[in-house]
Amino acid sequence: MNITVTVRLFGSDDLSFTGRVTRMTGEKTTRELVYETNRDVKWICKMLQRMEAQDEEFESRLRALEGWRAEKAGEEKRVSTISAGAGGVVGGVVAVIVRVLGGG
């Protein structure tokens, strides 16, 4: 059985084709398989773009976190260096005072 079907795609000119209709048996025509495959490929491409955008966002957040950790580690190192320096100065002052007072 041949049936003529008219399809309008996105406001373009009408396209006419003749295809075999076998819906009663569940078989699909080649044209239907091509349309279905095309739709699936478009969906896969859209999902891949979405995944890439999420990956870029994740990498950006990860880089920011790594920068924050490096900055935090630098601050901690700076504080410990200052503390060590201050401890050395205080120790020196105590040694001078003890000597001046004649204790050692």
Biopython code that builds the backbone (N, CA, C, O; Angstrom):
import numpy as np
from Bio.PDB.StructureBuilder import StructureBuilder

atoms = [
    (1, "MET", "N", (0.847, -1.172, 0.000)),
    (1, "MET", "CA", (0.000, 0.000, 0.000)),
    (1, "MET", "C", (0.887, 1.227, 0.000)),
    (1, "MET", "O", (1.759, 1.341, 0.861)),
    (2, "ASN", "N", (0.705, 2.131, -0.911)),
    (2, "ASN", "CA", (1.484, 3.364, -0.986)),
    (2, "ASN", "C", (0.620, 4.535, -0.573)),
    (2, "ASN", "O", (-0.505, 4.692, -1.047)),
    (3, "ILE", "N", (1.159, 5.361, 0.321)),
    (3, "ILE", "CA", (0.437, 6.538, 0.800)),
    (3, "ILE", "C", (1.364, 7.731, 0.647)),
    (3, "ILE", "O", (2.557, 7.629, 0.935)),
    (4, "THR", "N", (0.837, 8.847, 0.203)),
    (4, "THR", "CA", (1.621, 10.066, 0.102)),
    (4, "THR", "C", (1.416, 10.864, 1.385)),
    (4, "THR", "O", (0.286, 11.115, 1.806)),
    (5, "VAL", "N", (2.528, 11.257, 1.994)),
    (5, "VAL", "CA", (2.493, 11.999, 3.252)),
    (5, "VAL", "C", (3.156, 13.333, 3.020)),
    (5, "VAL", "O", (4.215, 13.401, 2.396)),
    (6, "THR", "N", (2.545, 14.405, 3.517)),
    (6, "THR", "CA", (3.127, 15.740, 3.419)),
    (6, "THR", "C", (3.616, 16.143, 4.799)),
    (6, "THR", "O", (2.878, 16.056, 5.780)),
    (7, "VAL", "N", (4.879, 16.587, 4.869)),
    (7, "VAL", "CA", (5.495, 16.946, 6.148)),
    (7, "VAL", "C", (5.976, 18.380, 6.059)),
    (7, "VAL", "O", (6.567, 18.777, 5.056)),
    (8, "ARG", "N", (5.727, 19.161, 7.103)),
    (8, "ARG", "CA", (6.225, 20.536, 7.158)),
    (8, "ARG", "C", (7.270, 20.580, 8.261)),
    (8, "ARG", "O", (6.966, 20.299, 9.420)),
    (9, "LEU", "N", (8.511, 20.933, 7.902)),
    (9, "LEU", "CA", (9.601, 21.001, 8.852)),
    (9, "LEU", "C", (10.006, 22.450, 9.085)),
    (9, "LEU", "O", (10.516, 23.109, 8.179)),
    (10, "PHE", "N", (9.787, 22.932, 10.262)),
    (10, "PHE", "CA", (10.249, 24.242, 10.689)),
    (10, "PHE", "C", (9.897, 25.349, 9.713)),
    (10, "PHE", "O", (10.735, 26.201, 9.417)),
    (11, "GLY", "N", (8.705, 25.350, 9.223)),
    (11, "GLY", "CA", (8.223, 26.412, 8.359)),
    (11, "GLY", "C", (8.799, 26.386, 6.946)),
    (11, "GLY", "O", (8.591, 27.330, 6.184)),
    (12, "SER", "N", (9.516, 25.327, 6.582)),
    (12, "SER", "CA", (10.083, 25.258, 5.235)),
    (12, "SER", "C", (9.009, 24.800, 4.255)),
    (12, "SER", "O", (7.859, 24.563, 4.625)),
    (13, "ASP", "N", (9.410, 24.688, 3.029)),
    (13, "ASP", "CA", (8.469, 24.220, 2.001)),
    (13, "ASP", "C", (8.011, 22.804, 2.325)),
    (13, "ASP", "O", (8.701, 22.045, 3.006)),
    (14, "ASP", "N", (6.837, 22.476, 1.823)),
    (14, "ASP", "CA", (6.308, 21.131, 2.057)),
    (14, "ASP", "C", (7.167, 20.103, 1.332)),
    (14, "ASP", "O", (7.615, 20.330, 0.208)),
    (15, "LEU", "N", (7.382, 18.997, 1.977)),
    (15, "LEU", "CA", (8.111, 17.895, 1.374)),
    (15, "LEU", "C", (7.140, 16.733, 1.206)),
    (15, "LEU", "O", (6.413, 16.384, 2.136)),
    (16, "SER", "N", (7.130, 16.156, 0.060)),
    (16, "SER", "CA", (6.240, 15.011, -0.178)),
    (16, "SER", "C", (7.079, 13.782, -0.443)),
    (16, "SER", "O", (8.096, 13.855, -1.132)),
    (17, "PHE", "N", (6.666, 12.672, 0.092)),
    (17, "PHE", "CA", (7.343, 11.416, -0.191)),
    (17, "PHE", "C", (6.322, 10.298, -0.154)),
    (17, "PHE", "O", (5.263, 10.420, 0.463)),
    (18, "THR", "N", (6.649, 9.233, -0.809)),
    (18, "THR", "CA", (5.793, 8.054, -0.825)),
    (18, "THR", "C", (6.502, 6.970, -0.041)),
    (18, "THR", "O", (7.650, 6.637, -0.336)),
    (19, "GLY", "N", (5.842, 6.426, 0.937)),
    (19, "GLY", "CA", (6.474, 5.408, 1.756)),
    (19, "GLY", "C", (5.536, 4.245, 1.991)),
    (19, "GLY", "O", (4.327, 4.353, 1.789)),
    (20, "ARG", "N", (6.091, 3.159, 2.408)),
    (20, "ARG", "CA", (5.310, 1.973, 2.701)),
    (20, "ARG", "C", (4.807, 2.080, 4.135)),
    (20, "ARG", "O", (5.606, 2.317, 5.041)),
    (21, "VAL", "N", (3.537, 1.915, 4.363)),
    (21, "VAL", "CA", (2.969, 1.993, 5.704)),
    (21, "VAL", "C", (2.713, 0.577, 6.186)),
    (21, "VAL", "O", (1.917, -0.158, 5.601)),
    (22, "THR", "N", (3.393, 0.204, 7.255)),
    (22, "THR", "CA", (3.233, -1.161, 7.778)),
    (22, "THR", "C", (3.082, -1.112, 9.295)),
    (22, "THR", "O", (3.626, -1.972, 9.988)),
    (23, "ARG", "N", (2.380, -0.162, 9.810)),
    (23, "ARG", "CA", (2.242, 0.014, 11.253)),
    (23, "ARG", "C", (1.493, -1.150, 11.911)),
    (23, "ARG", "O", (1.678, -1.409, 13.100)),
    (24, "MET", "N", (0.694, -1.816, 11.186)),
    (24, "MET", "CA", (-0.082, -2.904, 11.775)),
    (24, "MET", "C", (0.832, -4.031, 12.254)),
    (24, "MET", "O", (0.513, -4.721, 13.222)),
    (25, "THR", "N", (1.960, -4.217, 11.582)),
    (25, "THR", "CA", (2.872, -5.295, 11.970)),
    (25, "THR", "C", (3.993, -4.786, 12.868)),
    (25, "THR", "O", (4.789, -5.587, 13.358)),
    (26, "GLY", "N", (4.079, -3.491, 13.094)),
    (26, "GLY", "CA", (5.097, -2.932, 13.967)),
    (26, "GLY", "C", (6.408, -2.645, 13.264)),
    (26, "GLY", "O", (7.342, -2.152, 13.896)),
    (27, "GLU", "N", (6.508, -2.937, 11.973)),
    (27, "GLU", "CA", (7.734, -2.645, 11.240)),
    (27, "GLU", "C", (7.809, -1.153, 10.963)),
    (27, "GLU", "O", (6.790, -0.468, 10.868)),
    (28, "LYS", "N", (9.047, -0.659, 10.834)),
    (28, "LYS", "CA", (9.235, 0.752, 10.512)),
    (28, "LYS", "C", (9.833, 0.859, 9.117)),
    (28, "LYS", "O", (10.625, 0.017, 8.693)),
    (29, "THR", "N", (9.437, 1.908, 8.421)),
    (29, "THR", "CA", (10.015, 2.141, 7.095)),
    (29, "THR", "C", (11.421, 2.690, 7.275)),
    (29, "THR", "O", (11.800, 3.132, 8.360)),
    (30, "THR", "N", (12.178, 2.654, 6.203)),
    (30, "THR", "CA", (13.547, 3.174, 6.235)),
    (30, "THR", "C", (13.529, 4.656, 6.599)),
    (30, "THR", "O", (14.360, 5.120, 7.379)),
    (31, "ARG", "N", (12.597, 5.378, 6.042)),
    (31, "ARG", "CA", (12.487, 6.816, 6.307)),
    (31, "ARG", "C", (12.227, 7.061, 7.799)),
    (31, "ARG", "O", (12.820, 7.958, 8.397)),
    (32, "GLU", "N", (11.346, 6.264, 8.389)),
    (32, "GLU", "CA", (11.063, 6.400, 9.818)),
    (32, "GLU", "C", (12.308, 6.104, 10.649)),
    (32, "GLU", "O", (12.576, 6.784, 11.639)),
    (33, "LEU", "N", (13.063, 5.089, 10.243)),
    (33, "LEU", "CA", (14.300, 4.756, 10.958)),
    (33, "LEU", "C", (15.321, 5.885, 10.842)),
    (33, "LEU", "O", (16.023, 6.197, 11.804)),
    (34, "VAL", "N", (15.399, 6.495, 9.660)),
    (34, "VAL", "CA", (16.324, 7.613, 9.466)),
    (34, "VAL", "C", (15.908, 8.796, 10.344)),
    (34, "VAL", "O", (16.760, 9.406, 10.991)),
    (35, "TYR", "N", (14.636, 9.124, 10.378)),
    (35, "TYR", "CA", (14.157, 10.225, 11.224)),
    (35, "TYR", "C", (14.438, 9.937, 12.698)),
    (35, "TYR", "O", (14.890, 10.810, 13.439)),
    (36, "GLU", "N", (14.166, 8.713, 13.106)),
    (36, "GLU", "CA", (14.391, 8.334, 14.495)),
    (36, "GLU", "C", (15.880, 8.418, 14.850)),
    (36, "GLU", "O", (16.242, 8.915, 15.917)),
    (37, "THR", "N", (16.737, 7.929, 13.949)),
    (37, "THR", "CA", (18.178, 7.979, 14.176)),
    (37, "THR", "C", (18.658, 9.421, 14.233)),
    (37, "THR", "O", (19.468, 9.777, 15.089)),
    (38, "ASN", "N", (18.160, 10.247, 13.325)),
    (38, "ASN", "CA", (18.523, 11.662, 13.304)),
    (38, "ASN", "C", (18.129, 12.339, 14.621)),
    (38, "ASN", "O", (18.908, 13.110, 15.182)),
    (39, "ARG", "N", (16.940, 12.055, 15.103)),
    (39, "ARG", "CA", (16.466, 12.613, 16.369)),
    (39, "ARG", "C", (17.350, 12.153, 17.526)),
    (39, "ARG", "O", (17.693, 12.940, 18.409)),
    (40, "ASP", "N", (17.715, 10.870, 17.512)),
    (40, "ASP", "CA", (18.574, 10.329, 18.568)),
    (40, "ASP", "C", (19.959, 10.977, 18.538)),
    (40, "ASP", "O", (20.514, 11.306, 19.586)),
    (41, "VAL", "N", (20.515, 11.159, 17.344)),
    (41, "VAL", "CA", (21.834, 11.788, 17.216)),
    (41, "VAL", "C", (21.791, 13.222, 17.730)),
    (41, "VAL", "O", (22.708, 13.660, 18.425)),
    (42, "LYS", "N", (20.742, 13.949, 17.397)),
    (42, "LYS", "CA", (20.607, 15.327, 17.895)),
    (42, "LYS", "C", (20.527, 15.339, 19.415)),
    (42, "LYS", "O", (21.137, 16.188, 20.064)),
    (43, "TRP", "N", (19.780, 14.404, 19.982)),
    (43, "TRP", "CA", (19.656, 14.327, 21.441)),
    (43, "TRP", "C", (21.015, 14.011, 22.071)),
    (43, "TRP", "O", (21.392, 14.618, 23.074)),
    (44, "ILE", "N", (21.745, 13.066, 21.485)),
    (44, "ILE", "CA", (23.062, 12.698, 22.011)),
    (44, "ILE", "C", (24.006, 13.896, 21.950)),
    (44, "ILE", "O", (24.736, 14.156, 22.907)),
    (45, "CYS", "N", (24.001, 14.626, 20.839)),
    (45, "CYS", "CA", (24.858, 15.813, 20.711)),
    (45, "CYS", "C", (24.506, 16.857, 21.759)),
    (45, "CYS", "O", (25.394, 17.467, 22.354)),
    (46, "LYS", "N", (23.208, 17.065, 21.988)),
    (46, "LYS", "CA", (22.770, 18.028, 22.988)),
    (46, "LYS", "C", (23.226, 17.602, 24.389)),
    (46, "LYS", "O", (23.671, 18.433, 25.182)),
    (47, "MET", "N", (23.112, 16.310, 24.685)),
    (47, "MET", "CA", (23.542, 15.815, 25.994)),
    (47, "MET", "C", (25.058, 15.930, 26.162)),
    (47, "MET", "O", (25.534, 16.250, 27.251)),
    (48, "LEU", "N", (25.817, 15.673, 25.101)),
    (48, "LEU", "CA", (27.269, 15.813, 25.169)),
    (48, "LEU", "C", (27.665, 17.263, 25.425)),
    (48, "LEU", "O", (28.583, 17.529, 26.201)),
    (49, "GLN", "N", (26.981, 18.198, 24.779)),
    (49, "GLN", "CA", (27.260, 19.618, 25.021)),
    (49, "GLN", "C", (26.964, 19.978, 26.470)),
    (49, "GLN", "O", (27.723, 20.708, 27.107)),
    (50, "ARG", "N", (25.866, 19.465, 26.977)),
    (50, "ARG", "CA", (25.496, 19.725, 28.369)),
    (50, "ARG", "C", (26.546, 19.147, 29.320)),
    (50, "ARG", "O", (26.926, 19.790, 30.298)),
    (51, "MET", "N", (27.010, 17.933, 29.027)),
    (51, "MET", "CA", (28.031, 17.294, 29.865)),
    (51, "MET", "C", (29.345, 18.073, 29.817)),
    (51, "MET", "O", (30.005, 18.242, 30.842)),
    (52, "GLU", "N", (29.726, 18.547, 28.629)),
    (52, "GLU", "CA", (30.950, 19.339, 28.508)),
    (52, "GLU", "C", (30.841, 20.625, 29.306)),
    (52, "GLU", "O", (31.806, 21.027, 29.957)),
    (53, "ALA", "N", (29.692, 21.277, 29.270)),
    (53, "ALA", "CA", (29.499, 22.502, 30.039)),
    (53, "ALA", "C", (29.606, 22.212, 31.537)),
    (53, "ALA", "O", (30.206, 22.988, 32.280)),
    (54, "GLN", "N", (29.029, 21.101, 31.974)),
    (54, "GLN", "CA", (29.126, 20.730, 33.384)),
    (54, "GLN", "C", (30.571, 20.410, 33.768)),
    (54, "GLN", "O", (31.016, 20.754, 34.863)),
    (55, "ASP", "N", (31.305, 19.747, 32.861)),
    (55, "ASP", "CA", (32.712, 19.447, 33.125)),
    (55, "ASP", "C", (33.524, 20.725, 33.257)),
    (55, "ASP", "O", (34.372, 20.836, 34.143)),
    (56, "GLU", "N", (33.266, 21.698, 32.373)),
    (56, "GLU", "CA", (33.988, 22.974, 32.447)),
    (56, "GLU", "C", (33.680, 23.683, 33.761)),
    (56, "GLU", "O", (34.577, 24.239, 34.394)),
    (57, "GLU", "N", (32.417, 23.664, 34.169)),
    (57, "GLU", "CA", (32.027, 24.291, 35.434)),
    (57, "GLU", "C", (32.706, 23.584, 36.607)),
    (57, "GLU", "O", (33.200, 24.238, 37.526)),
    (58, "PHE", "N", (32.732, 22.257, 36.576)),
    (58, "PHE", "CA", (33.355, 21.479, 37.643)),
    (58, "PHE", "C", (34.850, 21.776, 37.712)),
    (58, "PHE", "O", (35.392, 21.973, 38.800)),
    (59, "GLU", "N", (35.527, 21.809, 36.552)),
    (59, "GLU", "CA", (36.956, 22.100, 36.525)),
    (59, "GLU", "C", (37.231, 23.501, 37.048)),
    (59, "GLU", "O", (38.216, 23.714, 37.754)),
    (60, "SER", "N", (36.385, 24.444, 36.717)),
    (60, "SER", "CA", (36.543, 25.813, 37.206)),
    (60, "SER", "C", (36.422, 25.857, 38.722)),
    (60, "SER", "O", (37.221, 26.507, 39.397)),
    (61, "ARG", "N", (35.430, 25.170, 39.250)),
    (61, "ARG", "CA", (35.254, 25.126, 40.707)),
    (61, "ARG", "C", (36.424, 24.432, 41.374)),
    (61, "ARG", "O", (36.869, 24.851, 42.443)),
    (62, "LEU", "N", (36.928, 23.368, 40.750)),
    (62, "LEU", "CA", (38.065, 22.635, 41.289)),
    (62, "LEU", "C", (39.323, 23.507, 41.311)),
    (62, "LEU", "O", (40.061, 23.506, 42.296)),
    (63, "ARG", "N", (39.568, 24.258, 40.219)),
    (63, "ARG", "CA", (40.716, 25.161, 40.176)),
    (63, "ARG", "C", (40.606, 26.235, 41.246)),
    (63, "ARG", "O", (41.603, 26.586, 41.877)),
    (64, "ALA", "N", (39.413, 26.757, 41.455)),
    (64, "ALA", "CA", (39.206, 27.776, 42.494)),
    (64, "ALA", "C", (39.495, 27.192, 43.875)),
    (64, "ALA", "O", (40.120, 27.844, 44.711)),
    (65, "LEU", "N", (39.041, 25.974, 44.109)),
    (65, "LEU", "CA", (39.285, 25.315, 45.393)),
    (65, "LEU", "C", (40.777, 25.057, 45.597)),
    (65, "LEU", "O", (41.299, 25.270, 46.691)),
    (66, "GLU", "N", (41.459, 24.602, 44.558)),
    (66, "GLU", "CA", (42.900, 24.369, 44.660)),
    (66, "GLU", "C", (43.639, 25.671, 44.939)),
    (66, "GLU", "O", (44.581, 25.690, 45.731)),
    (67, "GLY", "N", (43.221, 26.757, 44.298)),
    (67, "GLY", "CA", (43.829, 28.070, 44.554)),
    (67, "GLY", "C", (43.608, 28.510, 45.988)),
    (67, "GLY", "O", (44.510, 29.044, 46.632)),
    (68, "TRP", "N", (42.407, 28.281, 46.477)),
    (68, "TRP", "CA", (42.089, 28.661, 47.865)),
    (68, "TRP", "C", (42.949, 27.855, 48.830)),
    (68, "TRP", "O", (43.476, 28.403, 49.798)),
    (69, "ARG", "N", (43.095, 26.547, 48.570)),
    (69, "ARG", "CA", (43.919, 25.701, 49.453)),
    (69, "ARG", "C", (45.376, 26.152, 49.432)),
    (69, "ARG", "O", (46.027, 26.194, 50.476)),
    (70, "ALA", "N", (45.894, 26.491, 48.247)),
    (70, "ALA", "CA", (47.283, 26.941, 48.143)),
    (70, "ALA", "C", (47.457, 28.262, 48.890)),
    (70, "ALA", "O", (48.461, 28.470, 49.571)),
    (71, "GLU", "N", (46.483, 29.141, 48.760)),
    (71, "GLU", "CA", (46.528, 30.428, 49.468)),
    (71, "GLU", "C", (46.481, 30.202, 50.976)),
    (71, "GLU", "O", (47.226, 30.829, 51.730)),
    (72, "LYS", "N", (45.602, 29.305, 51.405)),
    (72, "LYS", "CA", (45.460, 28.992, 52.829)),
    (72, "LYS", "C", (46.757, 28.381, 53.365)),
    (72, "LYS", "O", (47.204, 28.732, 54.457)),
    (73, "ALA", "N", (47.354, 27.475, 52.604)),
    (73, "ALA", "CA", (48.614, 26.853, 53.023)),
    (73, "ALA", "C", (49.710, 27.906, 53.116)),
    (73, "ALA", "O", (50.542, 27.850, 54.022)),
    (74, "GLY", "N", (49.725, 28.870, 52.188)),
    (74, "GLY", "CA", (50.696, 29.955, 52.230)),
    (74, "GLY", "C", (50.524, 30.815, 53.466)),
    (74, "GLY", "O", (51.503, 31.225, 54.089)),
    (75, "GLU", "N", (49.265, 31.091, 53.824)),
    (75, "GLU", "CA", (48.992, 31.883, 55.034)),
    (75, "GLU", "C", (49.446, 31.136, 56.274)),
    (75, "GLU", "O", (50.051, 31.722, 57.171)),
    (76, "GLU", "N", (49.156, 29.836, 56.327)),
    (76, "GLU", "CA", (49.557, 29.039, 57.487)),
    (76, "GLU", "C", (51.075, 28.997, 57.608)),
    (76, "GLU", "O", (51.613, 29.077, 58.713)),
    (77, "LYS", "N", (51.767, 28.871, 56.479)),
    (77, "LYS", "CA", (53.230, 28.844, 56.489)),
    (77, "LYS", "C", (53.766, 30.193, 56.960)),
    (77, "LYS", "O", (54.715, 30.258, 57.742)),
    (78, "ARG", "N", (53.143, 31.272, 56.472)),
    (78, "ARG", "CA", (53.555, 32.620, 56.857)),
    (78, "ARG", "C", (53.356, 32.830, 58.352)),
    (78, "ARG", "O", (54.228, 33.395, 59.012)),
    (79, "VAL", "N", (52.220, 32.386, 58.904)),
    (79, "VAL", "CA", (51.940, 32.527, 60.332)),
    (79, "VAL", "C", (52.944, 31.727, 61.151)),
    (79, "VAL", "O", (53.434, 32.210, 62.171)),
    (80, "SER", "N", (53.257, 30.497, 60.711)),
    (80, "SER", "CA", (54.209, 29.697, 61.471)),
    (80, "SER", "C", (55.604, 30.311, 61.399)),
    (80, "SER", "O", (56.351, 30.244, 62.375)),
    (81, "THR", "N", (55.970, 30.907, 60.264)),
    (81, "THR", "CA", (57.266, 31.574, 60.139)),
    (81, "THR", "C", (57.327, 32.789, 61.056)),
    (81, "THR", "O", (58.335, 33.021, 61.724)),
    (82, "ILE", "N", (56.258, 33.552, 61.085)),
    (82, "ILE", "CA", (56.196, 34.725, 61.970)),
    (82, "ILE", "C", (56.258, 34.279, 63.423)),
    (82, "ILE", "O", (56.956, 34.890, 64.232)),
    (83, "SER", "N", (55.538, 33.227, 63.757)),
    (83, "SER", "CA", (55.549, 32.718, 65.133)),
    (83, "SER", "C", (56.945, 32.253, 65.528)),
    (83, "SER", "O", (57.412, 32.526, 66.634)),
    (84, "ALA", "N", (57.605, 31.549, 64.612)),
    (84, "ALA", "CA", (58.962, 31.080, 64.907)),
    (84, "ALA", "C", (59.901, 32.263, 65.079)),
    (84, "ALA", "O", (60.745, 32.275, 65.974)),
    (85, "GLY", "N", (59.747, 33.252, 64.217)),
    (85, "GLY", "CA", (60.589, 34.455, 64.334)),
    (85, "GLY", "C", (60.321, 35.197, 65.624)),
    (85, "GLY", "O", (61.251, 35.648, 66.293)),
    (86, "ALA", "N", (59.040, 35.326, 65.978)),
    (86, "ALA", "CA", (58.677, 36.009, 67.224)),
    (86, "ALA", "C", (59.189, 35.229, 68.425)),
    (86, "ALA", "O", (59.654, 35.814, 69.404)),
    (87, "GLY", "N", (59.100, 33.911, 68.345)),
    (87, "GLY", "CA", (59.614, 33.081, 69.442)),
    (87, "GLY", "C", (61.109, 33.254, 69.605)),
    (87, "GLY", "O", (61.614, 33.310, 70.727)),
    (88, "GLY", "N", (61.817, 33.339, 68.499)),
    (88, "GLY", "CA", (63.266, 33.554, 68.554)),
    (88, "GLY", "C", (63.611, 34.897, 69.150)),
    (88, "GLY", "O", (64.542, 35.002, 69.949)),
    (89, "VAL", "N", (62.870, 35.933, 68.771)),
    (89, "VAL", "CA", (63.099, 37.281, 69.315)),
    (89, "VAL", "C", (62.829, 37.291, 70.808)),
    (89, "VAL", "O", (63.624, 37.825, 71.581)),
    (90, "VAL", "N", (61.720, 36.708, 71.216)),
    (90, "VAL", "CA", (61.375, 36.674, 72.647)),
    (90, "VAL", "C", (62.443, 35.901, 73.415)),
    (90, "VAL", "O", (62.850, 36.325, 74.497)),
    (91, "GLY", "N", (62.901, 34.779, 72.875)),
    (91, "GLY", "CA", (63.961, 34.005, 73.522)),
    (91, "GLY", "C", (65.232, 34.820, 73.664)),
    (91, "GLY", "O", (65.896, 34.760, 74.698)),
    (92, "GLY", "N", (65.574, 35.575, 72.645)),
    (92, "GLY", "CA", (66.758, 36.430, 72.697)),
    (92, "GLY", "C", (66.626, 37.512, 73.737)),
    (92, "GLY", "O", (67.568, 37.788, 74.480)),
    (93, "VAL", "N", (65.448, 38.134, 73.796)),
    (93, "VAL", "CA", (65.204, 39.191, 74.793)),
    (93, "VAL", "C", (65.300, 38.612, 76.199)),
    (93, "VAL", "O", (65.896, 39.232, 77.080)),
    (94, "VAL", "N", (64.730, 37.447, 76.420)),
    (94, "VAL", "CA", (64.782, 36.806, 77.732)),
    (94, "VAL", "C", (66.242, 36.506, 78.108)),
    (94, "VAL", "O", (66.643, 36.705, 79.254)),
    (95, "ALA", "N", (67.017, 36.035, 77.152)),
    (95, "ALA", "CA", (68.424, 35.726, 77.421)),
    (95, "ALA", "C", (69.184, 36.984, 77.797)),
    (95, "ALA", "O", (70.021, 36.946, 78.699)),
    (96, "VAL", "N", (68.914, 38.097, 77.129)),
    (96, "VAL", "CA", (69.578, 39.362, 77.441)),
    (96, "VAL", "C", (69.189, 39.822, 78.830)),
    (96, "VAL", "O", (70.044, 40.246, 79.607)),
    (97, "ILE", "N", (67.909, 39.744, 79.151)),
    (97, "ILE", "CA", (67.429, 40.179, 80.486)),
    (97, "ILE", "C", (68.068, 39.324, 81.579)),
    (97, "ILE", "O", (68.499, 39.845, 82.608)),
    (98, "VAL", "N", (68.127, 38.027, 81.356)),
    (98, "VAL", "CA", (68.712, 37.136, 82.349)),
    (98, "VAL", "C", (70.197, 37.493, 82.538)),
    (98, "VAL", "O", (70.682, 37.494, 83.670)),
    (99, "ARG", "N", (70.914, 37.790, 81.470)),
    (99, "ARG", "CA", (72.303, 38.152, 81.565)),
    (99, "ARG", "C", (72.501, 39.483, 82.282)),
    (99, "ARG", "O", (73.397, 39.652, 83.108)),
    (100, "VAL", "N", (71.592, 40.450, 81.914)),
    (100, "VAL", "CA", (71.700, 41.776, 82.541)),
    (100, "VAL", "C", (71.429, 41.668, 84.028)),
    (100, "VAL", "O", (72.085, 42.332, 84.830)),
    (101, "LEU", "N", (70.499, 40.863, 84.393)),
    (101, "LEU", "CA", (70.168, 40.724, 85.802)),
    (101, "LEU", "C", (71.183, 39.837, 86.523)),
    (101, "LEU", "O", (71.131, 39.673, 87.742)),
    (102, "GLY", "N", (72.093, 39.278, 85.758)),
    (102, "GLY", "CA", (73.174, 38.522, 86.363)),
    (102, "GLY", "C", (72.827, 37.086, 86.664)),
    (102, "GLY", "O", (73.452, 36.460, 87.520)),
    (103, "GLY", "N", (71.858, 36.566, 85.987)),
    (103, "GLY", "CA", (71.459, 35.205, 86.293)),
    (103, "GLY", "C", (72.248, 34.137, 85.566)),
    (103, "GLY", "O", (72.191, 32.993, 86.017)),
    (104, "GLY", "N", (72.938, 34.368, 84.551)),
    (104, "GLY", "CA", (73.521, 33.246, 83.890)),
    (104, "GLY", "C", (74.755, 33.440, 83.250)),
    (104, "GLY", "O", (75.301, 32.505, 82.665)),
]
sb = StructureBuilder()
sb.init_structure("model")
sb.init_model(0)
sb.init_chain("A")
sb.init_seg("    ")
for serial, (resi, resn, name, xyz) in enumerate(atoms, 1):
    if name == "N":
        sb.init_residue(resn, " ", resi, " ")
    sb.init_atom(name, np.array(xyz, "f"), 0.0, 1.0, " ", f" {name:<3s}", serial, name[0])
structure = sb.get_structure()
